[in-house]
Amino acid sequence: MSVELLTPFRKKMLVVSILSASFLFLLNQFLLITAFPQIMEDFSINATQVQWLTTSFLLTTTTLIPTMGYFMGRFQARTLTFVAISFFILGTLLAIFAQTFTLLIVARVIQAVGAGMMLPLVQTVLLLVYPIEKRGYAMGLMTMVVNVAPAIGPSIAGYIVDLSSWRFLFWLVLPLAIALFVLNSIFMQNITEKGQARLSIPSLFFSAIGFAGTILAISNFSVYGLASMYVIIPAVIGTLALTTFIWIQLISDQPMLNLRLFRLKWFVHGTLLSFVISILLLSTETLLPLFIQDVQGRTAFISGMTLLPGTLLLSVTSFLAGKWFDQYGGKVLGIIGYSVMAVTFMWFTIMGADTTVIAMIVCFSLFMGAVGIVMTPATAIAMNALQQEDLPHGTAIVNTVKQFGAALGVTILTTVVSIQAAQPEYSYIEGTLRGLSIAFATMGVFSFIALLLVLYTKNRSRSKNTLL
């Protein structure tokens, strides 16, 4: 059904339905962050191992998202939505009854199949519903809604974990997922266009092996060291597989992922910034609870409440940034946002066991507000560089880059923390604090690089298709 044929009410409820799906999927992802210390204790695992609950989720979505250009061309949006939610419900049920850490990871992977299908679908639907002159608003709306999840997720999870068990978090999600299935069955419409899409099995294979090998090599580094075959072999395999995947896409008449879009200068610009933002956002939201609970010895509830004001501010600034981008362009927003982030990371590197909760709330809020200012313009710049028919592939590429960046950043930085925490010359708390300082300093360098990228580019809002 064409978007123009929908009544204003049906169009509004379609947006509500699809955004609700994004909200719940991301709420589920962030619910577990403050529960990591309890999960580590229950299954007798370390920080690097427990991080695979996040890494496996991100790797699965990273592997699946590139295929969505094919699936959105082959199947209708309504069908894809139902399949995605069904996978999510199945994974949630398995997580509730998982008796081993391995089974819990399997449950997260099944949930991630649904998330990997839903993320690019949501973005494509919104870009079809709203005209190009309102794409900044559309991306701001999406960013605002989905960022409510990390705002309330850690605080809810912290309270539940302190009173009960991390398993109850999945009991909380299950009825919401069922309600979401019903809501989308009523209001979801088939507004995407089917085409002559073709799924490349070799492309799917090499992308999965490439992303998994890269992340596995980085994760094993903290356990076995750089010279170990457990690091070298997956690193080589991952690099060769990703290279092969890229080559197949470039020579194919009908690529699974149209990487030729990287010829568009402003698509590259927005995608690169989105990659950096994903590293900084998820890594900070993962490492700060580790500092609060393991270094300072505070409760999971305090950890979640410390994150709450900042993540709420992220939702507000990301929505406002969409409007500001449509009016003023992205350069001034980028300069303000990345400058603030660089300063906050300087402060994060000098945190200590005696740092007050109020100080952490203020600094984290400044960081999250800055992320909101730059996140929406980065996505809008990339999407505005595309023709309408390229949107499915464009959204798949950007979301793949975001998920891979988040998985890569979290894996590398938690590995740094784990290596320092295991040093014999330091206690666990001293080593963890040292590792966190190094991780935050590294993220400060990334934010400064992003600032330079923004400073030396032109201001862009409704960008034209510009080739590199």
N, C-alpha and C positions, 0 to 999 in steps of 0.2 A: 504494500500500500504506500502511495506517495505521501510525503509529509504534508503537502498542501491540502490533502483531502481530510486530514484530521481536524476535528473541532479543537478550539483552544483548550477545552477541559481535557480531552483525550491526550492532547499533546503535553499538557502540564502533568498529567498522571503518568504518562509514559516516562517522562524525565524523572518523576518521583520514584517510580518503580525501579528504573535502572540504576539510579543513584543510591537507592536503598541497598541494592545488591553490593555495590562497591563498598558502602559503609560497613556492612556486616562482614564481608570477606577481610577487610583491613582491620576491623575490630578484633576478629579472631587472631590475626597475625600478632597484634600488639598486646593481646591479653596475656600471652605467655612470658613476656619479657621480665616482669617483676616476679614471676614464679620460678625463674631459672634456679635461684639458690635452693629452693625446696626440691625441685626436680633433681638437681645435682646430689642432694642428700639422699633422696629416695632410691636413686639408681646407682649411687656410688660412682659418679663420673666427675670430670673436671670441667673447667670453663670452656676449653676448646671443644670437648665432646658435646656439651649441652648446646653449644652454638649451632650444631647441626640441625636442631629443630627449626632454626631460622634459615640456615644455609640450604637445607634440603628443600624447604618451601620455596626459597628464591630460585634455586637451580631448576626446579620443576617448572615454575612459571617462566623462567628465562628460556627453557627449552621449548615450551609449548607456545609461547607468544608469537614466535616467528611463523608458526603454521597458521595463525589466525587470518593472515591475508588470504590464504587458500580457503579456510573454513567459512569466512564471511562472504567469499565469492561462490561457494558451493552450497551453503545452507542458509536458511532464513534466520533472522535475528531471534525470532521467538523460539525456534528449536534449539539454537545454541544456548540461549538463556536457561531453558529447562534442563538441558544436559549439564550445564555448569553448576546449577544449584543442586542437582541430584548428586553429583560427585562430592560436593561440599557436605551434604547431609550424611552420605556414606562415610566419609572420612571422620566426621565428628562423632558418629556412633562408634567407630573403631577406636578412636582416641579415648573415649569414656571408659572402655573396658580393657585398654592396653595394659598388659602385665609386665612387659619388658620395654626397655628403652628403644630397642630395634623396632618393635611393633608400633611404638608411639611415633617414630620417624615415618614408618609406612603410612600411618594415619595422616600425618601432616602432608605427605606427598600426594595422597588422594585428595585432600582438601585443596592442595595447590593446583591440581588439574583444573578444578572449577575456577579458581582465582585466575589462572593463566588464560582461560577462555574469556572470563568476564572483563578483565582490565582493558584490553584494546577494544572490546565490543562497546563498552560504556562510552569511551572517548569517541568512537566513530559515530554512535547514535547521536551524541550531543552535537557533534560537528555537522551532522545532517539536519538536525532540528533547527539550529541557529544559523543565520546567514553569516558571511565572512566578516561583515562590519561589527558583529557581536561575538566573535570567537574569543576575544579576550574575556568577555563576560561569561561565556560558556565554560571556558577553562577555569576561570575564577570560581564559578559555581561548583564545578566538579572538585576542585582542590579544597574548597571550603568544607564541602560535605564529607569527603573522604578523610579529611584531617580531623574531624570530630572524633573519629575512631581512636587515633593515638592520644587524643585529649582525655577521653573518659576511660579508655581501655586499661592503662596502667593503674589508675586510682581504684577502679572497680576491682581489678585483679588483686591489687595489694590488700584491699579490705577482705576479699574472699579468702585469699591464701592465708592471711593471719588468723582467720576464724575457722577455716575448714581445710580443704585440700585443693590442689591445682586441678583435680578431675572435675570439680564442680564448675570450673570455667567452661568446660565443654557442655555440661548440662544447661548452662545459661544460654549458650549459643544455639543449641538444637531447636527449641521451639521458635526462635526468631527465624531460623532458616526455613522451617516449615511454613511459617506465616509469609515469608518472602516468596516462596514458591506459589502460594495462593494469589498474592498480590500481582505478580507478574503474569499469571495465567489469565487475569482479568484485563490488564491494561497494556501488556507488551504487544507491540505491533511489528509486522514485517516491513520495515522501511528501508532495509539495505537491499541492494540489487544483486541478483545472482548473475554469474558470468561463466565463462569457459575456464574455470580454474582447474589446476592440476596439482596434486600433492606429489612432491618429490621425496621418495623414500631415502635415497642417498643424502639429500639435503637434511632431512630430519635426523638421520643417523649421525652425520658428521657434526651437526650443531650440538646434539646432545652429548656426544663424546668430547667435543671441544670445550664446551662450558664446564662439564663435570670434571674433566681432567685438569683444567686450570685451577679450579677451586680446590680439588682434592690435593694437588701438589702444594698449594699454599697452606692448607690446613695441616698436612703431614709435616711441614717444615718445623712446626713448634714441637713435634714429638720426636722426629728422627734426625733433624738437622739437614742442612742444605746439600751435603754430599751423598745423602742416602738415595738408594734406588727407588724408595717409596716416594721420593720427591721428584727425582730426575725423570723417571719413566712416565708418570702421569703428566708432567710438564711438557715433555717432548710430544707425547701422544696428543695432548690437548692443543698444543700449538699447531701441529700438522693437521689435525682435524678441523680446526677453525680456519686455517688457510685454505684447505680443500673446500670447505663450505662456502667461503667467500668466492672462490674461483668458480664453483658451480653456479652460483647466483648470477655472476657477471656474464657467463657465456650462454646461459639458458634463455630461450625465447619466452618462456613462462616461468620465471623464478618463483620459488616459494616465498622469498623475501626480496623485494625489488631494491637491491642495494645501489642501483643507478641513481636513486634519489639523493645520494651523497654528492652528486654533481651540483646540487643546489646549495649555494654558499650559505644561505640563511637557515636552511634545514640543518646543515652541519653545525652551524653556530648554536642553534637552539638545542640540538641533540647533545652536543658536547657539554653545554652548561647543565642540562638535565642529568647527565652522567655524574658530574661533580656534586650536584645538589643531593643526589641519591646517596652517594658515599657519605657525605657529611651528615645528612639527616638521620639515617638509620643507625649509623655508627655511634653518634652522640646519644641517641635514645637508648642504645644498648649498653654503652659503657658507663653512663652516668648512674643508672641503678646499681651497677656492679660496684662503683665507688661508694655510693651511699650505704649499701648493705654490707659489703665485704670489708671495706676500709674503715668506715665510720661505725659499723655495727648497728645501724638503724633498721627499723622494720620494713617489710615490703609495702605496708600501707603508707608510711612516711615517704618511701621512695616514689610511689605512685602519685601522691599528693604534691610532691616537689615538681613533678613533670606536668601536672594539670594546668596551672596558669599559662605556661609557655605554649602548650599544645592548643589551648583555647585561643590564644593570641595568634597562633599560626593560622587557624581557621579564618579569623577575621581579616588578617592582613592579606591572605591569599585571595580572598574574595574581592577586597578593595583593590588589590593590585591588578585584577582583571579589568576593572573599570579604568584605572589609571593608565594601564597599558594602551587601551583603545583610544585614550585622549592624548597621552603625552609620549608614548613609545617606551622602549625598555631600557634605554641607556641610563637615565637618571635613577631609575629604580635599582638597576644593577650596581651602580656606584655606591648608593646608600646601603643596600643590602649586604654586599660582599665586604664593605668596609667595617660594618658593625660585626659581621661574623668573624673577621680577622681579629678584632679586638677581644671578642668573647673567648676565642680559643687561646689567646695569650693569657687570659685570666684562668681558664680551665687548667692550664699547665702548672699553675702555682697553687692549686687547691691542696689542702692538707686535711688531716684527721680532725682538726679543730675548726674547719670552715663551717659557718652556720647555715642552717636550712634557708633562712631568708636570703642570704647572699647567693646561694645556689639557685633559688627561685628567680631572683632578679636577673642573674646572668643567663640562665637557660631561657627565660622569657625573651630577653633581648635577642638571643640567637634564633629562637623560633620565629619571632616577629620578622627578623631579617630573612629567614628562609621563605616565609610567606610572600615577602615582597619580590623575591627573585624567581620563585618556582613557577608561578603562573606565566610571567612573560617568557620564560625559557621555552615552555611548551607551546605557547601561542606563536612565537617567532618561527618555530619549526613547522607548525601546522599551516601557518599562513603562506609558507613558501610552496605549498602543494596545490595541484589541481584537484578538483573534486574526485576524480576517478582514482587518484593516488592516495586518498585518505586511509583506506584499510591497511595498505602496506606501510604508510607513514606512521600511523598509530602503533602498528605492530613493531616497527623498528625502534621508535622512541621508548616504548614500554619494555622491549627487550634490553635496550641499553640501560634503562633505569634499574631493572631487576638485576642485571648482571653487575652493574656498578654497586648496588646495595650489597649483593652477595660477596663481591670481591672486597669491598671496603670493610665489611664486618669481619670477614674471615681473616684478612691481613692484620687488622688492628687488634682483634681479640687474640690472635696468635702472638703479637708483640707483647700483650699483657701477660699471656700464659708463660712465655719464655722468661720474662723478668720475674714473675712470681715464683718460678721454679729454681731461680739462682740460689745456690747454697749459701752465698755470703749475705743474703737478705732473709728476713722473716717473710712469711707469706704476705702480710699486710704491707711491709716496706716494698717488696718486689712488685706487688700489684699496683701500689701508688706510683712507683717509678715507671712501670709499663704504661699506666694511664697517662702520665705526663708526656711520655714519648708519643703516644697515640694522638693526644690532643694537639701537640705541636705539629705533627704531620698534617692533621686536618687544617691547622692554621695556614700552612704552606699552600694547600689546595685552594683555600678561600682567597688567598692573595693572588694566585695564578688566575683564578676566575675573575678577580677584580681587574687585572691587567688585560684580560681578554675583552672585557666590557669597555675599558678605557680607550682601547685602540680600535674600536669599531664604530660604525655610524649608528645613529639612533634609528630603530626600526619599530614600526607598528604593523600596518597592513602591508607587509612586504610583497614585492613582486618576485616572480620566479627568476632568480639570478644564478647563473651557472658559475661554478668555480673556474 
